[in-house]
Amino acid sequence: MMRVTYDPAADAAYFTIADAIAPGEATRQVVTPVAGGTVVLDFNSSGTLLGLEVLGAQRLVPAEVLGRAEPPART
């Protein structure tokens, strides 16, 4: 099940597509600048999409999605 987190201080949303992402599991990132922000796709070593980060989320992600998002875990 997809999980969405949102950090308003960074204006960054993360959509976790995999069940869980272990530290170091995302071995390849594809960074795509878009109007108003950046989208970063995280892949594992097999090429499976694990999740995606949206920088500039207030401009790129619908407000209702951000409103339902969880706060990010703090480490």
C-alpha positions as CSV (number, residue, x, y, z in Angstrom):
1,M,0.0,0.0,0.0
2,M,1.3,3.4,-0.9
3,R,2.2,5.7,2.0
4,V,2.6,9.5,1.7
5,T,4.6,11.7,4.0
6,Y,4.9,15.5,3.9
7,D,7.4,17.8,5.6
8,P,6.1,21.4,5.4
9,A,9.4,22.9,6.5
10,A,11.1,21.4,3.5
11,D,8.0,21.5,1.3
12,A,8.8,17.9,0.4
13,A,6.4,15.0,0.0
14,Y,7.5,11.3,-0.3
15,F,5.4,8.6,-1.9
16,T,6.5,5.2,-0.7
17,I,5.4,2.6,-3.2
18,A,7.3,-0.4,-1.8
19,D,6.1,-2.0,1.4
20,A,9.2,-0.7,3.1
21,I,12.5,0.8,2.0
22,A,15.5,-0.4,3.9
23,P,18.5,1.9,4.5
24,G,20.7,1.8,1.4
25,E,18.1,0.0,-0.7
26,A,17.5,2.9,-3.0
27,T,20.6,2.5,-5.2
28,R,19.6,4.6,-8.1
29,Q,17.9,8.0,-8.3
30,V,16.5,9.8,-11.3
31,V,16.1,13.5,-10.7
32,T,13.7,15.3,-12.9
33,P,13.3,19.1,-12.7
34,V,9.7,20.2,-13.4
35,A,8.0,23.6,-13.4
36,G,7.8,24.6,-9.8
37,G,9.9,21.9,-8.3
38,T,11.7,18.6,-8.7
39,V,10.7,14.9,-8.7
40,V,13.2,12.3,-7.6
41,L,12.5,8.6,-8.4
42,D,14.1,6.0,-6.1
43,F,14.9,2.6,-7.6
44,N,16.5,-0.5,-6.1
45,S,19.3,-2.5,-7.7
46,S,16.8,-4.6,-9.7
47,G,15.3,-1.5,-11.2
48,T,12.1,-1.6,-9.2
49,L,10.6,1.8,-8.3
50,L,10.5,2.1,-4.5
51,G,9.2,5.6,-4.1
52,L,9.3,9.2,-5.3
53,E,10.1,12.5,-3.6
54,V,8.4,15.7,-4.7
55,L,10.3,18.9,-3.8
56,G,8.1,22.0,-4.2
57,A,5.2,19.8,-3.1
58,Q,2.7,22.7,-2.4
59,R,2.9,23.6,-6.1
60,L,2.9,20.1,-7.5
61,V,0.8,17.9,-5.3
62,P,-2.9,18.4,-4.7
63,A,-3.7,20.0,-1.3
64,E,-6.0,17.2,-0.3
65,V,-3.2,14.7,-0.7
66,L,-0.8,16.8,1.4
67,G,-3.6,17.2,4.0
68,R,-3.9,13.5,4.4
69,A,-0.1,12.9,4.4
70,E,1.7,11.7,7.6
71,P,4.6,13.7,9.0
72,P,8.0,12.2,8.1
73,A,9.8,10.0,10.6
74,R,12.6,11.8,12.5
75,T,15.8,10.0,13.0
